[in-house]
Amino acid sequence: MARLIATLGTSPGGIFESYKNLIEGNYQGDNVEKVKIDEVYIIRTSDKAVEFAWKLVKAIFTCCGAKDVRVYDIPLSITDINSRQDFLTFKREVESKINNGDFVDITGGRKSMSVAAAMSARNRNAKIITTVVPQAEYNRVQNLIKQLEPREKEIEMAGEGKCQTIDICQLVSKSALTILLS
Amino acid sequence: MARLIATLGTSPGGIFESYKNLIEGNYQGDNVEKVKIDEVYIIRTSDKAVEFAWKLVKAIFTCCGAKDVRVYDIPLSITDINSRQDFLTFKREVESKINNGDFVDITGGRKSMSVAAAMSARNRNAKIITTVVPQAEYNRVQNLIKQLEPREKEIEMAGEGKCQTIDICQLVSKSALTILLS
């Protein structure tokens, strides 16, 4: 069993797609095989927009066909990376969550978060992945997210398993490509 | 003498500020000191907007007070990172440019480029830096860049030393913070 550790920014973009592509063995890399993932850790700041993105991620994992996987929210006390101290705090937290053989998804969040996650993955002998989405598809999802903003309550309910009132799975991209970077 | 190796995206953002902050010893890190930099390498794709950003960087270095430094443009044949092959091409190129003790600026370009540069820096025993700009300041610079788009000819001339016709140094941010990440 492997774990997926992902940084999260203001868009849920890519984490569920990374998960799905890994378990289906549908990614670019050497020795591609289906990966059994039983835990997903989302590392994020406590910025308001990022908190909303986390609710979307939770709803997507709950409603869009993820099976036998637990998704953990790891909110840090910082709201952004504006100093060396913020960076070191973020890196220490990410690194403490990574085990040998885990998959670390660097797609979400600030660039310095991605770099912190990649450096930590290297230190822990974990694999580094990213998921890319064509620009037009990315724009489609961003527009949908804007429309969903006033419906936070329903999104929270979807995250609790009440998936009927909101079509959260539109946010999942079918053309996302996952790449094993290292 | 150290070199500064920087990834570049569609915005010139941060490279000149990184250079300036390093030579002035004005950055966050352990054992901060003034760094002597005599060469700057800009690694970029051959995307049209990125090419324009390169012209801005060249004009800024020419007109805004950089001294005794040579700036090299390293355009790659790829236009973006859309596959594992693109990533590996980019990483190989970055890594071939980095020497022990260099400073690698991961601020510009796609996240996967930043990660490629950071991983390469680690492999080569180089230092990793980033430069952050407050959001309002970032927006100011982005708006200015939009206004400069029709003036490509003048920007090219500024890059050749004819700095009088265009105030390119407005693009340089005074509130940019450079951080030594590793």
Interface residues (C-beta under 8 A of the other chain):
Chain A: Q28 G29 I81 N82 S83 R84 F87 I106 T107 K111 S112 S114 V115 A116 A118 M119 R122 I128 T130 V132 L177 I179 L180 L181 S182
Chain B: Q28 G29 I81 N82 S83 R84 F87 I106 T107 K111 S112 S114 V115 A116 A118 M119 R122 I128 T130 V132 L177 I179 L180 L181 S182
